[in-house]
Amino acid sequence: MNEYVIYFTLLSLIFGALASLKLSFKKNTANVLVGEGLLAVIVATFIVVVSTHYGISFGETIALLLLVSGPIGTIAFSKIMIKKSNSNS
């Protein structure tokens, strides 16, 4: 693959990660959940691109773990927030 394509992809993923971090630090709970899920996907994609370029064999495994644990963390966080909002009412 062309080296410039890889650099452009990595730069685009870094900008996407910064945007998702900005979204995660908003005060609304829905923004936090969306930002966390988006960041998990972006970081996993970044790891796959880097591991493919440098020939790291376990990069795909780490990315798969992130893609599985990201939605699980989102679901767990939303369940905790639901319990806290019900107890405050």
VENBEL-V739191 format. One record per pair of residues at least 12 apart in sequence whose C-alpha atoms are under 10 Angstrom apart, sorted by the first residue. I is the first residue (numbers start at 1). GAP is how many residues later the second one is. Records with the same first field share a line. If there is no record, write none. Layout:
I: GAP, GAP
This chain:
1: 52
3: 50
6: 43, 44, 47
7: 42
9: 36, 37, 40
10: 32, 35, 36, 37, 39, 40
11: 35
12: 30, 34
13: 26, 28, 29, 30, 32, 33
14: 28, 29, 32
15: 27
16: 22, 23, 26, 27
17: 18, 19, 21, 22, 23, 24, 25, 26, 29
18: 17, 21
19: 16, 19, 20
20: 12, 14, 15, 16, 17, 18, 19, 20, 22
21: 14, 15, 17, 18
22: 13
23: 12, 13, 15, 16
24: 12, 13, 14, 15
29: 48, 49, 52
30: 48
32: 42, 45, 46
33: 37, 38, 40, 41, 42, 44, 45
34: 40
35: 39
36: 34, 35, 37, 38
37: 29, 30, 32, 33, 34, 35, 36, 37
38: 32, 33
39: 27, 31
40: 23, 25, 26, 27, 28, 29, 30, 31
41: 22, 23, 25, 26, 27, 29, 30
42: 21, 24, 25
43: 20, 23, 24
44: 15, 16, 17, 18, 19, 20, 21, 22, 23, 26
45: 15, 18, 19, 21, 22
46: 13, 17
47: 12, 13, 14, 15, 16, 17, 19
48: 12, 13, 14, 15, 16
51: 12
